[in-house]
Amino acid sequence: MPNLMRHIGQPVEIRTRDGRVHRGIMDGVDPPRGVFIRDGFGRRRFFAFVFVFAFFSRGRRIF
């Protein structure tokens, strides 16, 4: 989790297990459950770790 907390406030890309890609600004981390990102429309979205395949920041995989 500390690796993810370093990227709060930075643009990230989240790929879910079903193949969808979500891009936005990392807004927060809830360690036991998942992460929050703010997308381009100003909505805050929650992604549970169970459904996330990978996190990317500036083209590098961080999780």
PDB file of N, CA, C and O in Angstrom:
ATOM      1  N   MET A   1       0.789  -1.207   0.000  1.00  0.00           N
ATOM      2  CA  MET A   1       0.000   0.000   0.000  1.00  0.00           C
ATOM      3  C   MET A   1       0.837   1.282   0.000  1.00  0.00           C
ATOM      4  O   MET A   1       0.434   2.254  -0.638  1.00  0.00           O
ATOM      5  N   PRO A   2       1.980   1.327   0.683  1.00  0.00           N
ATOM      6  CA  PRO A   2       2.750   2.570   0.647  1.00  0.00           C
ATOM      7  C   PRO A   2       3.136   2.954  -0.770  1.00  0.00           C
ATOM      8  O   PRO A   2       3.244   4.140  -1.081  1.00  0.00           O
ATOM      9  N   ASN A   3       3.348   1.963  -1.638  1.00  0.00           N
ATOM     10  CA  ASN A   3       3.688   2.250  -3.020  1.00  0.00           C
ATOM     11  C   ASN A   3       2.549   2.990  -3.717  1.00  0.00           C
ATOM     12  O   ASN A   3       2.803   3.890  -4.518  1.00  0.00           O
ATOM     13  N   LEU A   4       1.310   2.632  -3.431  1.00  0.00           N
ATOM     14  CA  LEU A   4       0.161   3.307  -4.030  1.00  0.00           C
ATOM     15  C   LEU A   4      -0.040   4.693  -3.440  1.00  0.00           C
ATOM     16  O   LEU A   4      -0.410   5.618  -4.164  1.00  0.00           O
ATOM     17  N   MET A   5       0.192   4.857  -2.154  1.00  0.00           N
ATOM     18  CA  MET A   5      -0.028   6.153  -1.506  1.00  0.00           C
ATOM     19  C   MET A   5       0.904   7.228  -2.058  1.00  0.00           C
ATOM     20  O   MET A   5       0.585   8.415  -1.991  1.00  0.00           O
ATOM     21  N   ARG A   6       2.041   6.828  -2.597  1.00  0.00           N
ATOM     22  CA  ARG A   6       2.967   7.781  -3.199  1.00  0.00           C
ATOM     23  C   ARG A   6       2.370   8.461  -4.423  1.00  0.00           C
ATOM     24  O   ARG A   6       2.810   9.548  -4.798  1.00  0.00           O
ATOM     25  N   HIS A   7       1.384   7.846  -5.046  1.00  0.00           N
ATOM     26  CA  HIS A   7       0.829   8.338  -6.305  1.00  0.00           C
ATOM     27  C   HIS A   7      -0.473   9.126  -6.134  1.00  0.00           C
ATOM     28  O   HIS A   7      -1.127   9.444  -7.127  1.00  0.00           O
ATOM     29  N   ILE A   8      -0.855   9.440  -4.916  1.00  0.00           N
ATOM     30  CA  ILE A   8      -2.058  10.244  -4.688  1.00  0.00           C
ATOM     31  C   ILE A   8      -1.842  11.623  -5.299  1.00  0.00           C
ATOM     32  O   ILE A   8      -0.810  12.256  -5.078  1.00  0.00           O
ATOM     33  N   GLY A   9      -2.825  12.080  -6.068  1.00  0.00           N
ATOM     34  CA  GLY A   9      -2.741  13.378  -6.739  1.00  0.00           C
ATOM     35  C   GLY A   9      -2.108  13.304  -8.118  1.00  0.00           C
ATOM     36  O   GLY A   9      -1.998  14.330  -8.789  1.00  0.00           O
ATOM     37  N   GLN A  10      -1.696  12.142  -8.554  1.00  0.00           N
ATOM     38  CA  GLN A  10      -1.079  11.981  -9.863  1.00  0.00           C
ATOM     39  C   GLN A  10      -2.023  11.225 -10.804  1.00  0.00           C
ATOM     40  O   GLN A  10      -2.880  10.463 -10.355  1.00  0.00           O
ATOM     41  N   PRO A  11      -1.857  11.443 -12.104  1.00  0.00           N
ATOM     42  CA  PRO A  11      -2.699  10.704 -13.058  1.00  0.00           C
ATOM     43  C   PRO A  11      -2.347   9.221 -13.052  1.00  0.00           C
ATOM     44  O   PRO A  11      -1.174   8.851 -13.070  1.00  0.00           O
ATOM     45  N   VAL A  12      -3.378   8.377 -13.027  1.00  0.00           N
ATOM     46  CA  VAL A  12      -3.186   6.926 -13.035  1.00  0.00           C
ATOM     47  C   VAL A  12      -4.138   6.286 -14.027  1.00  0.00           C
ATOM     48  O   VAL A  12      -5.113   6.893 -14.471  1.00  0.00           O
ATOM     49  N   GLU A  13      -3.829   5.054 -14.358  1.00  0.00           N
ATOM     50  CA  GLU A  13      -4.679   4.238 -15.218  1.00  0.00           C
ATOM     51  C   GLU A  13      -4.920   2.942 -14.463  1.00  0.00           C
ATOM     52  O   GLU A  13      -3.973   2.315 -13.988  1.00  0.00           O
ATOM     53  N   ILE A  14      -6.167   2.538 -14.351  1.00  0.00           N
ATOM     54  CA  ILE A  14      -6.521   1.309 -13.652  1.00  0.00           C
ATOM     55  C   ILE A  14      -7.138   0.350 -14.659  1.00  0.00           C
ATOM     56  O   ILE A  14      -8.067   0.702 -15.385  1.00  0.00           O
ATOM     57  N   ARG A  15      -6.608  -0.862 -14.691  1.00  0.00           N
ATOM     58  CA  ARG A  15      -7.174  -1.909 -15.546  1.00  0.00           C
ATOM     59  C   ARG A  15      -7.855  -2.921 -14.644  1.00  0.00           C
ATOM     60  O   ARG A  15      -7.236  -3.496 -13.748  1.00  0.00           O
ATOM     61  N   THR A  16      -9.128  -3.127 -14.891  1.00  0.00           N
ATOM     62  CA  THR A  16      -9.892  -4.068 -14.080  1.00  0.00           C
ATOM     63  C   THR A  16      -9.747  -5.477 -14.651  1.00  0.00           C
ATOM     64  O   THR A  16      -9.266  -5.660 -15.769  1.00  0.00           O
ATOM     65  N   ARG A  17     -10.165  -6.452 -13.879  1.00  0.00           N
ATOM     66  CA  ARG A  17     -10.036  -7.853 -14.286  1.00  0.00           C
ATOM     67  C   ARG A  17     -10.866  -8.187 -15.528  1.00  0.00           C
ATOM     68  O   ARG A  17     -10.549  -9.137 -16.244  1.00  0.00           O
ATOM     69  N   ASP A  18     -11.926  -7.412 -15.789  1.00  0.00           N
ATOM     70  CA  ASP A  18     -12.733  -7.684 -16.981  1.00  0.00           C
ATOM     71  C   ASP A  18     -12.211  -6.955 -18.221  1.00  0.00           C
ATOM     72  O   ASP A  18     -12.858  -6.998 -19.268  1.00  0.00           O
ATOM     73  N   GLY A  19     -11.059  -6.288 -18.128  1.00  0.00           N
ATOM     74  CA  GLY A  19     -10.410  -5.673 -19.278  1.00  0.00           C
ATOM     75  C   GLY A  19     -10.694  -4.196 -19.478  1.00  0.00           C
ATOM     76  O   GLY A  19     -10.136  -3.594 -20.395  1.00  0.00           O
ATOM     77  N   ARG A  20     -11.526  -3.598 -18.670  1.00  0.00           N
ATOM     78  CA  ARG A  20     -11.824  -2.170 -18.823  1.00  0.00           C
ATOM     79  C   ARG A  20     -10.662  -1.320 -18.305  1.00  0.00           C
ATOM     80  O   ARG A  20      -9.963  -1.703 -17.366  1.00  0.00           O
ATOM     81  N   VAL A  21     -10.472  -0.166 -18.934  1.00  0.00           N
ATOM     82  CA  VAL A  21      -9.413   0.756 -18.537  1.00  0.00           C
ATOM     83  C   VAL A  21     -10.064   2.046 -18.055  1.00  0.00           C
ATOM     84  O   VAL A  21     -10.902   2.619 -18.751  1.00  0.00           O
ATOM     85  N   HIS A  22      -9.682   2.501 -16.870  1.00  0.00           N
ATOM     86  CA  HIS A  22     -10.203   3.741 -16.291  1.00  0.00           C
ATOM     87  C   HIS A  22      -9.025   4.658 -16.016  1.00  0.00           C
ATOM     88  O   HIS A  22      -8.033   4.243 -15.416  1.00  0.00           O
ATOM     89  N   ARG A  23      -9.134   5.915 -16.459  1.00  0.00           N
ATOM     90  CA  ARG A  23      -8.065   6.890 -16.240  1.00  0.00           C
ATOM     91  C   ARG A  23      -8.588   8.021 -15.380  1.00  0.00           C
ATOM     92  O   ARG A  23      -9.756   8.401 -15.472  1.00  0.00           O
ATOM     93  N   GLY A  24      -7.705   8.560 -14.533  1.00  0.00           N
ATOM     94  CA  GLY A  24      -8.083   9.668 -13.680  1.00  0.00           C
ATOM     95  C   GLY A  24      -6.964  10.032 -12.727  1.00  0.00           C
ATOM     96  O   GLY A  24      -5.843   9.537 -12.843  1.00  0.00           O
ATOM     97  N   ILE A  25      -7.279  10.899 -11.788  1.00  0.00           N
ATOM     98  CA  ILE A  25      -6.336  11.338 -10.764  1.00  0.00           C
ATOM     99  C   ILE A  25      -6.605  10.523  -9.505  1.00  0.00           C
ATOM    100  O   ILE A  25      -7.742  10.461  -9.038  1.00  0.00           O
ATOM    101  N   MET A  26      -5.570   9.900  -8.954  1.00  0.00           N
ATOM    102  CA  MET A  26      -5.765   9.117  -7.732  1.00  0.00           C
ATOM    103  C   MET A  26      -6.125  10.062  -6.597  1.00  0.00           C
ATOM    104  O   MET A  26      -5.395  11.006  -6.297  1.00  0.00           O
ATOM    105  N   ASP A  27      -7.263   9.789  -5.974  1.00  0.00           N
ATOM    106  CA  ASP A  27      -7.815  10.680  -4.959  1.00  0.00           C
ATOM    107  C   ASP A  27      -7.595  10.177  -3.541  1.00  0.00           C
ATOM    108  O   ASP A  27      -7.596  10.971  -2.601  1.00  0.00           O
ATOM    109  N   GLY A  28      -7.409   8.886  -3.370  1.00  0.00           N
ATOM    110  CA  GLY A  28      -7.207   8.340  -2.034  1.00  0.00           C
ATOM    111  C   GLY A  28      -7.096   6.832  -2.057  1.00  0.00           C
ATOM    112  O   GLY A  28      -7.442   6.177  -3.040  1.00  0.00           O
ATOM    113  N   VAL A  29      -6.601   6.289  -0.942  1.00  0.00           N
ATOM    114  CA  VAL A  29      -6.441   4.843  -0.803  1.00  0.00           C
ATOM    115  C   VAL A  29      -7.087   4.404   0.499  1.00  0.00           C
ATOM    116  O   VAL A  29      -6.836   4.985   1.555  1.00  0.00           O
ATOM    117  N   ASP A  30      -7.916   3.379   0.415  1.00  0.00           N
ATOM    118  CA  ASP A  30      -8.501   2.753   1.602  1.00  0.00           C
ATOM    119  C   ASP A  30      -7.868   1.369   1.688  1.00  0.00           C
ATOM    120  O   ASP A  30      -8.351   0.437   1.046  1.00  0.00           O
ATOM    121  N   PRO A  31      -6.782   1.211   2.478  1.00  0.00           N
ATOM    122  CA  PRO A  31      -5.948   0.011   2.416  1.00  0.00           C
ATOM    123  C   PRO A  31      -6.666  -1.334   2.431  1.00  0.00           C
ATOM    124  O   PRO A  31      -6.306  -2.189   1.622  1.00  0.00           O
ATOM    125  N   PRO A  32      -7.640  -1.584   3.276  1.00  0.00           N
ATOM    126  CA  PRO A  32      -8.200  -2.930   3.207  1.00  0.00           C
ATOM    127  C   PRO A  32      -9.169  -3.142   2.034  1.00  0.00           C
ATOM    128  O   PRO A  32      -9.444  -4.282   1.660  1.00  0.00           O
ATOM    129  N   ARG A  33      -9.689  -2.040   1.449  1.00  0.00           N
ATOM    130  CA  ARG A  33     -10.761  -2.213   0.458  1.00  0.00           C
ATOM    131  C   ARG A  33     -10.377  -1.846  -0.968  1.00  0.00           C
ATOM    132  O   ARG A  33     -10.621  -2.643  -1.874  1.00  0.00           O
ATOM    133  N   GLY A  34      -9.784  -0.673  -1.213  1.00  0.00           N
ATOM    134  CA  GLY A  34      -9.503  -0.274  -2.581  1.00  0.00           C
ATOM    135  C   GLY A  34      -9.003   1.150  -2.697  1.00  0.00           C
ATOM    136  O   GLY A  34      -8.441   1.700  -1.750  1.00  0.00           O
ATOM    137  N   VAL A  35      -9.212   1.754  -3.878  1.00  0.00           N
ATOM    138  CA  VAL A  35      -8.735   3.109  -4.154  1.00  0.00           C
ATOM    139  C   VAL A  35      -9.864   3.957  -4.713  1.00  0.00           C
ATOM    140  O   VAL A  35     -10.860   3.443  -5.221  1.00  0.00           O
ATOM    141  N   PHE A  36      -9.687   5.273  -4.608  1.00  0.00           N
ATOM    142  CA  PHE A  36     -10.594   6.244  -5.180  1.00  0.00           C
ATOM    143  C   PHE A  36      -9.846   7.014  -6.252  1.00  0.00           C
ATOM    144  O   PHE A  36      -8.708   7.434  -6.039  1.00  0.00           O
ATOM    145  N   ILE A  37     -10.485   7.206  -7.416  1.00  0.00           N
ATOM    146  CA  ILE A  37      -9.914   8.082  -8.430  1.00  0.00           C
ATOM    147  C   ILE A  37     -10.978   9.096  -8.845  1.00  0.00           C
ATOM    148  O   ILE A  37     -12.178   8.836  -8.759  1.00  0.00           O
ATOM    149  N   ARG A  38     -10.508  10.250  -9.296  1.00  0.00           N
ATOM    150  CA  ARG A  38     -11.394  11.287  -9.808  1.00  0.00           C
ATOM    151  C   ARG A  38     -11.202  11.317 -11.324  1.00  0.00           C
ATOM    152  O   ARG A  38     -10.105  11.581 -11.817  1.00  0.00           O
ATOM    153  N   ASP A  39     -12.286  11.041 -12.054  1.00  0.00           N
ATOM    154  CA  ASP A  39     -12.173  10.972 -13.511  1.00  0.00           C
ATOM    155  C   ASP A  39     -12.309  12.356 -14.140  1.00  0.00           C
ATOM    156  O   ASP A  39     -12.450  13.357 -13.437  1.00  0.00           O
ATOM    157  N   GLY A  40     -12.266  12.403 -15.465  1.00  0.00           N
ATOM    158  CA  GLY A  40     -12.310  13.667 -16.196  1.00  0.00           C
ATOM    159  C   GLY A  40     -13.622  14.418 -16.071  1.00  0.00           C
ATOM    160  O   GLY A  40     -13.680  15.603 -16.398  1.00  0.00           O
ATOM    161  N   PHE A  41     -14.673  13.764 -15.608  1.00  0.00           N
ATOM    162  CA  PHE A  41     -15.974  14.404 -15.458  1.00  0.00           C
ATOM    163  C   PHE A  41     -16.206  14.903 -14.041  1.00  0.00           C
ATOM    164  O   PHE A  41     -17.296  15.378 -13.723  1.00  0.00           O
ATOM    165  N   GLY A  42     -15.196  14.803 -13.187  1.00  0.00           N
ATOM    166  CA  GLY A  42     -15.312  15.294 -11.810  1.00  0.00           C
ATOM    167  C   GLY A  42     -15.957  14.315 -10.855  1.00  0.00           C
ATOM    168  O   GLY A  42     -16.208  14.650  -9.698  1.00  0.00           O
ATOM    169  N   ARG A  43     -16.232  13.096 -11.330  1.00  0.00           N
ATOM    170  CA  ARG A  43     -16.842  12.087 -10.455  1.00  0.00           C
ATOM    171  C   ARG A  43     -15.753  11.347  -9.703  1.00  0.00           C
ATOM    172  O   ARG A  43     -14.669  11.097 -10.230  1.00  0.00           O
ATOM    173  N   ARG A  44     -16.059  11.002  -8.471  1.00  0.00           N
ATOM    174  CA  ARG A  44     -15.138  10.208  -7.658  1.00  0.00           C
ATOM    175  C   ARG A  44     -15.598   8.762  -7.725  1.00  0.00           C
ATOM    176  O   ARG A  44     -16.741   8.453  -7.391  1.00  0.00           O
ATOM    177  N   ARG A  45     -14.709   7.879  -8.155  1.00  0.00           N
ATOM    178  CA  ARG A  45     -15.067   6.477  -8.325  1.00  0.00           C
ATOM    179  C   ARG A  45     -14.230   5.609  -7.388  1.00  0.00           C
ATOM    180  O   ARG A  45     -13.073   5.918  -7.102  1.00  0.00           O
ATOM    181  N   PHE A  46     -14.828   4.530  -6.922  1.00  0.00           N
ATOM    182  CA  PHE A  46     -14.154   3.589  -6.038  1.00  0.00           C
ATOM    183  C   PHE A  46     -13.880   2.299  -6.792  1.00  0.00           C
ATOM    184  O   PHE A  46     -14.744   1.797  -7.512  1.00  0.00           O
ATOM    185  N   PHE A  47     -12.677   1.763  -6.625  1.00  0.00           N
ATOM    186  CA  PHE A  47     -12.306   0.487  -7.234  1.00  0.00           C
ATOM    187  C   PHE A  47     -11.797  -0.438  -6.145  1.00  0.00           C
ATOM    188  O   PHE A  47     -10.788  -0.148  -5.502  1.00  0.00           O
ATOM    189  N   ALA A  48     -12.489  -1.551  -5.933  1.00  0.00           N
ATOM    190  CA  ALA A  48     -12.077  -2.535  -4.937  1.00  0.00           C
ATOM    191  C   ALA A  48     -10.888  -3.323  -5.474  1.00  0.00           C
ATOM    192  O   ALA A  48     -10.820  -3.629  -6.664  1.00  0.00           O
ATOM    193  N   PHE A  49      -9.956  -3.647  -4.588  1.00  0.00           N
ATOM    194  CA  PHE A  49      -8.765  -4.383  -5.001  1.00  0.00           C
ATOM    195  C   PHE A  49      -9.106  -5.736  -5.622  1.00  0.00           C
ATOM    196  O   PHE A  49      -8.339  -6.261  -6.429  1.00  0.00           O
ATOM    197  N   VAL A  50     -10.251  -6.299  -5.250  1.00  0.00           N
ATOM    198  CA  VAL A  50     -10.658  -7.600  -5.780  1.00  0.00           C
ATOM    199  C   VAL A  50     -10.863  -7.542  -7.293  1.00  0.00           C
ATOM    200  O   VAL A  50     -10.633  -8.533  -7.986  1.00  0.00           O
ATOM    201  N   PHE A  51     -11.295  -6.389  -7.808  1.00  0.00           N
ATOM    202  CA  PHE A  51     -11.617  -6.265  -9.225  1.00  0.00           C
ATOM    203  C   PHE A  51     -10.513  -5.614 -10.049  1.00  0.00           C
ATOM    204  O   PHE A  51     -10.646  -5.505 -11.268  1.00  0.00           O
ATOM    205  N   VAL A  52      -9.424  -5.178  -9.414  1.00  0.00           N
ATOM    206  CA  VAL A  52      -8.360  -4.463 -10.112  1.00  0.00           C
ATOM    207  C   VAL A  52      -7.269  -5.437 -10.539  1.00  0.00           C
ATOM    208  O   VAL A  52      -6.835  -6.283  -9.757  1.00  0.00           O
ATOM    209  N   PHE A  53      -6.836  -5.308 -11.783  1.00  0.00           N
ATOM    210  CA  PHE A  53      -5.752  -6.140 -12.289  1.00  0.00           C
ATOM    211  C   PHE A  53      -4.413  -5.421 -12.155  1.00  0.00           C
ATOM    212  O   PHE A  53      -3.430  -6.025 -11.726  1.00  0.00           O
ATOM    213  N   ALA A  54      -4.361  -4.128 -12.519  1.00  0.00           N
ATOM    214  CA  ALA A  54      -3.092  -3.400 -12.487  1.00  0.00           C
ATOM    215  C   ALA A  54      -3.325  -1.895 -12.396  1.00  0.00           C
ATOM    216  O   ALA A  54      -4.353  -1.383 -12.840  1.00  0.00           O
ATOM    217  N   PHE A  55      -2.355  -1.201 -11.814  1.00  0.00           N
ATOM    218  CA  PHE A  55      -2.320   0.260 -11.762  1.00  0.00           C
ATOM    219  C   PHE A  55      -1.116   0.727 -12.568  1.00  0.00           C
ATOM    220  O   PHE A  55      -0.030   0.157 -12.464  1.00  0.00           O
ATOM    221  N   PHE A  56      -1.317   1.771 -13.373  1.00  0.00           N
ATOM    222  CA  PHE A  56      -0.214   2.339 -14.149  1.00  0.00           C
ATOM    223  C   PHE A  56      -0.151   3.839 -13.879  1.00  0.00           C
ATOM    224  O   PHE A  56      -1.179   4.512 -13.804  1.00  0.00           O
ATOM    225  N   SER A  57       1.056   4.346 -13.737  1.00  0.00           N
ATOM    226  CA  SER A  57       1.283   5.780 -13.588  1.00  0.00           C
ATOM    227  C   SER A  57       2.439   6.159 -14.501  1.00  0.00           C
ATOM    228  O   SER A  57       3.533   5.604 -14.398  1.00  0.00           O
ATOM    229  N   ARG A  58       2.188   7.102 -15.391  1.00  0.00           N
ATOM    230  CA  ARG A  58       3.186   7.527 -16.373  1.00  0.00           C
ATOM    231  C   ARG A  58       3.756   6.345 -17.157  1.00  0.00           C
ATOM    232  O   ARG A  58       4.952   6.293 -17.446  1.00  0.00           O
ATOM    233  N   GLY A  59       2.888   5.407 -17.490  1.00  0.00           N
ATOM    234  CA  GLY A  59       3.285   4.274 -18.301  1.00  0.00           C
ATOM    235  C   GLY A  59       3.984   3.149 -17.539  1.00  0.00           C
ATOM    236  O   GLY A  59       4.286   2.106 -18.119  1.00  0.00           O
ATOM    237  N   ARG A  60       4.243   3.348 -16.251  1.00  0.00           N
ATOM    238  CA  ARG A  60       4.903   2.311 -15.441  1.00  0.00           C
ATOM    239  C   ARG A  60       3.887   1.609 -14.577  1.00  0.00           C
ATOM    240  O   ARG A  60       2.990   2.242 -14.020  1.00  0.00           O
ATOM    241  N   ARG A  61       4.020   0.315 -14.464  1.00  0.00           N
ATOM    242  CA  ARG A  61       3.115  -0.456 -13.610  1.00  0.00           C
ATOM    243  C   ARG A  61       3.526  -0.274 -12.158  1.00  0.00           C
ATOM    244  O   ARG A  61       4.692  -0.455 -11.806  1.00  0.00           O
ATOM    245  N   ILE A  62       2.534   0.098 -11.292  1.00  0.00           N
ATOM    246  CA  ILE A  62       2.851   0.319  -9.886  1.00  0.00           C
ATOM    247  C   ILE A  62       2.202  -0.721  -8.984  1.00  0.00           C
ATOM    248  O   ILE A  62       2.522  -0.803  -7.798  1.00  0.00           O
ATOM    249  N   PHE A  63       1.289  -1.515  -9.539  1.00  0.00           N
ATOM    250  CA  PHE A  63       0.668  -2.575  -8.745  1.00  0.00           C
ATOM    251  C   PHE A  63       0.125  -3.635  -9.676  1.00  0.00           C
ATOM    252  O   PHE A  63      -0.443  -4.626  -9.218  1.00  0.00           O
TER     253      PHE A  63
END
